[in-house]
Amino acid sequence: MAKKYKINITFNAKNDLEHIFFYIAEDSINNAKKFILELEEKIYSLDTLPERFALIPENIFFDTNYRQITYKKYRIIYKISGDSVFIMRVVHGAKLLDL
C-alpha cells in the first residue's frame, strides 16, 4: 500500500481558491462550485505519490524545491516535507508566480 501524506492548505492557497471561486461566480455560482471541487479533488489526490509531478521551473529563482500539478489553466504549487504536502499557491498559468 502506498504511503499516505497529510495535505495542508496554506493561507495563501486558501485565499487563491477563494479568489478563483468569486471570479468564476461572477458568471455562474454553480460553475464556481464545480470548479473549486475539481481543484480540491486534484489537491487531495496528492495524498499518495506527490513526488510524481514535476518540479516548478521557478525553483531556480526562489531556491525552493516546489512541485506543481496542473488542472485546466491553473497550477497547484506544493512542497513535500516529511509525511506532509503543503499547498503553497493555486495560480492561473498565465500569471507570474508570487510566493
C-alpha positions in Angstrom: 0.0 0.0 0.0 1.3 3.5 -0.9 2.3 5.9 1.8 -0.3 8.5 2.7 0.6 12.1 3.1 -1.2 14.7 5.1 -2.5 17.6 2.9 -2.1 21.1 4.4 -3.5 24.1 2.5 -1.7 27.3 3.4 -3.5 30.6 4.0 -2.2 31.9 0.6 -3.6 28.9 -1.2 -7.0 29.2 0.6 -7.0 32.8 -0.4 -6.2 31.8 -4.0 -9.1 29.3 -4.1 -11.5 32.0 -2.7 -10.5 34.5 -5.4 -10.9 31.8 -8.1 -14.3 31.0 -6.8 -15.5 34.6 -6.7 -14.1 35.3 -10.2 -16.0 32.3 -11.7 -19.1 33.0 -9.6 -19.5 36.4 -11.3 -20.7 34.4 -14.3 -22.1 31.3 -12.6 -22.2 30.2 -9.0 -22.7 26.6 -10.0 -19.7 26.6 -12.3 -17.6 28.2 -9.5 -18.7 25.5 -7.0 -18.0 22.7 -9.5 -14.6 24.1 -10.5 -13.4 24.5 -6.9 -14.5 21.0 -6.1 -12.5 19.7 -9.1 -9.4 21.7 -7.9 -9.8 20.3 -4.4 -10.0 16.8 -5.8 -6.7 17.4 -7.6 -5.2 18.8 -4.4 -6.3 15.9 -2.2 -5.0 13.4 -4.8 -1.5 14.4 -3.6 -2.0 12.3 -0.5 -0.3 9.5 -2.4 2.8 9.7 -4.5 3.1 13.6 -4.6 6.6 13.3 -6.0 5.1 12.0 -9.3 4.6 15.6 -10.5 7.3 17.9 -12.0 9.4 20.4 -10.1 8.5 24.0 -11.0 10.9 26.0 -13.2 10.9 28.9 -10.7 12.8 26.8 -8.2 16.0 28.3 -9.7 14.9 31.8 -8.7 13.3 31.1 -5.4 15.8 28.5 -4.1 12.9 26.1 -3.4 12.1 22.5 -4.1 8.4 23.0 -5.1 6.4 20.9 -7.4 3.2 21.5 -9.4 0.1 19.8 -10.6 -1.9 21.5 -13.3 -5.6 21.5 -13.8 -7.0 23.2 -16.8 -5.3 26.6 -16.8 -4.3 26.6 -13.1 -1.1 25.5 -11.4 -1.3 24.0 -7.9 2.1 24.7 -6.3 3.2 22.5 -3.4 6.1 21.2 -1.4 6.7 17.9 0.3 8.0 17.9 3.8 8.2 14.6 5.7 4.8 13.0 5.7 3.1 16.2 4.7 2.2 18.1 1.5 1.8 21.8 1.8 -0.2 23.5 -0.9 1.5 26.9 -1.3 -0.4 28.6 -4.1 -3.1 28.0 -6.7 -2.5 30.3 -9.6 -3.5 30.8 -13.2 -0.8 29.6 -15.5 -0.6 33.0 -17.3 0.3 34.8 -14.0 3.7 35.2 -12.6 4.3 33.1 -9.5 4.5 35.1 -6.3 5.4 33.0 -3.3 
